[in-house]
Amino acid sequence: MKRKKYNRKRYKGRAEKKRLYIKIGFAILFILTIVFLFYSCVCKRNGENTGIRVDASKPEIDVQLLEVNEYSRPGIETNGITGIVIHYTANPGSTAQENRDYFNGLKDSGETSVSSNFVIGLEGEIIQCVPTWEVAYASNERNYDTVSIECCHPDKSGKFTKKTYRSLVQLTAWLCEKFGLTENEVIRHYDVTGKDCPKYFVENEKEWELFKGDVKAAMERSEEEAK
């Protein structure tokens, strides 16, 4: 029986092809991994995979309207709501009740003109200070066509607690549905005047986009539940 002659070149060629295929396989795997990570980030920024599971239903609100006065609740009707403005208190560790009471006390002190339609506390509690159809002194030239939300924060970073953030997402989503708005009409005080408010969302643009994604997801969740 005649034995096949060993062909070194042919064997080497096959080995090189095998190595080439392995390299191509690893390259494809690398590309697929990059694509997966990219779409994971996109989904996250659109409000998915964040751990926040709320809808746009009306949250529990403690209505403590300010007394009508020229410094914090002028009693003037808005021109119609076209946006929601997010703020932070810039007073680390203060509570929603303390901020509400400060607004109300301005009727006596007259030291400045400031207020907000809502204040969200460190434990996620929501206090309403001014009706949504009335002007609050919070957003400068946008006072007459927006609803303002002040948020408490535990430290100088301005980052909200998980409970504050959760309530902010739900309240914002509910207000958007109430006034026929989308997440694109939700803005920061910074977007009106350039002020560093809310600080954490100004200094962390991706977190701001993530927040708007959570608001969008909350509204979509409500739509799906309504079907």
C-alpha positions in Angstrom: 0.0 0.0 0.0 1.4 3.4 -1.1 1.7 5.9 1.7 0.8 9.6 1.0 3.9 11.8 1.0 4.0 14.3 3.9 3.5 17.8 2.4 4.9 20.4 4.8 3.7 23.4 2.8 0.2 22.1 2.7 0.1 21.4 6.4 1.6 24.8 7.2 -1.1 26.4 4.9 -3.9 24.7 6.7 -2.5 25.7 10.1 -2.3 29.3 9.0 -5.9 29.2 7.8 -7.0 27.8 11.1 -5.2 30.6 13.0 -6.8 33.1 10.6 -10.3 31.8 11.2 -9.7 31.9 15.0 -8.6 35.5 14.7 -11.6 36.4 12.6 -13.8 34.7 15.2 -12.3 36.7 18.0 -12.7 39.9 16.0 -16.4 39.2 15.4 -16.9 38.4 19.0 -15.2 41.7 20.0 -17.4 43.7 17.6 -20.5 42.0 18.9 -19.5 42.8 22.5 -19.0 46.5 21.6 -22.4 46.6 19.8 -24.1 45.0 22.8 -22.5 47.5 25.3 -23.4 50.4 23.0 -27.1 49.4 22.9 -27.1 48.7 26.6 -26.0 52.3 27.2 -28.7 53.6 24.8 -31.4 51.6 26.5 -30.2 52.8 29.9 -30.3 56.4 28.7 -33.9 55.8 27.5 -35.0 54.8 30.9 -34.5 51.1 30.8 -32.4 48.9 33.3 -32.3 51.7 35.8 -34.2 50.0 38.6 -36.8 52.7 38.7 -40.2 51.1 38.1 -42.8 53.9 38.4 -45.6 54.9 36.1 -47.3 58.3 35.4 -50.0 57.9 37.9 -50.6 60.7 40.4 -48.2 60.3 43.4 -49.2 61.0 47.0 -49.1 64.8 47.5 -49.3 66.7 50.7 -51.1 69.9 49.8 -49.9 72.7 52.0 -50.6 75.8 49.9 -48.8 79.0 50.9 -50.8 82.0 52.0 -51.3 84.4 49.1 -48.7 87.1 49.4 -46.5 89.2 47.1 -43.2 87.4 47.9 -44.0 83.7 47.4 -47.5 83.2 46.1 -48.8 86.2 44.2 -52.1 84.5 43.2 -51.5 85.2 39.5 -52.7 82.7 36.9 -50.2 81.2 34.5 -50.4 81.7 30.7 -50.8 77.9 30.3 -48.2 75.3 31.1 -45.7 74.4 28.4 -42.9 73.0 30.5 -41.7 71.5 33.8 -38.6 73.0 35.5 -36.5 70.9 37.8 -34.6 72.7 40.7 -32.5 71.8 43.8 -32.8 73.6 47.1 -29.0 74.4 47.4 -29.5 73.8 51.1 -28.0 70.4 52.0 -29.9 68.3 54.5 -33.0 70.6 54.6 -36.4 68.9 54.5 -39.4 69.5 52.3 -41.3 70.9 55.2 -38.6 73.4 56.1 -38.4 74.7 52.6 -42.2 75.0 52.4 -42.3 76.9 55.7 -39.5 79.2 54.5 -41.5 80.1 51.4 -44.5 80.8 53.5 -42.6 82.9 56.0 -41.5 85.3 53.3 -44.9 86.9 53.6 -43.7 88.3 56.9 -39.9 88.7 56.4 -40.1 90.0 52.8 -36.4 89.3 52.4 -36.7 87.9 48.9 -39.2 86.6 46.3 -39.0 82.8 45.9 -41.2 79.7 45.9 -42.0 76.5 44.0 -45.1 74.6 43.0 -43.8 71.4 44.6 -41.0 70.4 47.0 -39.7 66.8 47.2 -38.1 65.8 50.4 -35.2 63.4 51.3 -37.7 60.6 52.0 -39.6 61.1 48.7 -42.4 63.1 50.3 -44.0 65.6 48.1 -45.5 68.9 49.3 -47.4 71.2 47.1 -47.0 74.9 47.9 -48.6 76.6 44.9 -51.4 75.4 42.6 -50.2 74.4 39.1 -52.4 77.0 37.6 -50.7 79.8 39.6 -47.3 81.4 39.2 -44.5 80.4 41.6 -41.3 82.5 41.9 -38.8 79.8 40.8 -37.9 79.9 37.1 -37.4 83.6 36.2 -38.9 84.4 32.8 -40.4 80.9 32.7 -42.5 81.5 35.8 -45.6 82.2 33.7 -45.7 79.0 31.6 -44.1 76.3 33.7 -44.5 74.2 36.8 -41.5 74.1 39.2 -40.3 71.3 41.3 -37.7 71.9 44.0 -35.8 68.8 45.3 -34.0 68.4 48.6 -30.6 66.7 48.7 -28.4 65.4 51.5 -25.1 66.9 50.7 -23.2 69.6 48.7 -23.0 67.3 45.6 -26.6 68.0 44.9 -27.3 64.4 44.2 -30.8 63.3 45.2 -31.5 60.3 47.3 -33.1 57.2 45.6 -36.5 58.1 47.3 -36.3 61.7 46.1 -35.4 60.6 42.6 -38.1 58.1 42.4 -40.8 60.6 43.5 -39.3 63.2 41.1 -39.7 60.8 38.1 -43.3 59.9 39.0 -44.3 63.5 39.7 -42.7 64.8 36.5 -44.3 62.0 34.4 -47.7 62.7 36.0 -47.4 66.5 35.3 -46.3 65.8 31.7 -49.5 63.7 31.1 -51.6 66.3 32.9 -50.5 69.1 30.6 -49.9 67.0 27.5 -46.1 67.4 27.5 -43.3 65.0 26.7 -39.9 64.5 28.4 -38.5 67.1 25.9 -40.4 69.8 27.7 -38.8 69.0 31.0 -35.9 71.4 31.6 -33.5 72.5 34.3 -33.3 75.9 35.9 -29.9 76.0 34.2 -31.6 75.8 30.8 -33.4 79.0 31.6 -30.7 81.2 33.2 -27.5 79.2 33.1 -27.6 78.9 36.9 -26.0 75.8 38.4 -29.4 74.3 39.3 -30.0 71.5 39.8 -26.3 71.1 40.5 -26.0 67.3 40.0 -27.9 67.3 36.7 -25.9 70.3 35.4 -22.5 68.8 36.2 -23.6 65.3 35.0 -25.3 65.7 31.7 -25.6 61.9 31.2 -27.6 61.6 34.5 -29.9 64.4 33.2 -30.5 62.5 30.0 -31.1 59.3 32.0 -33.6 61.1 34.2 -35.6 62.2 31.1 -35.4 58.7 29.9 -37.0 57.5 33.2 -39.8 60.0 32.8 -40.4 58.8 29.3 -40.4 55.2 30.4 -42.9 56.0 33.2 -45.3 57.5 30.7 -45.0 54.6 28.3 -45.6 52.2 31.2 -48.8 54.0 32.0 -49.9 53.8 28.4 -49.2 50.0 28.3 -51.1 49.5 31.5 -54.1 51.4 30.1 -54.4 49.1 27.1 
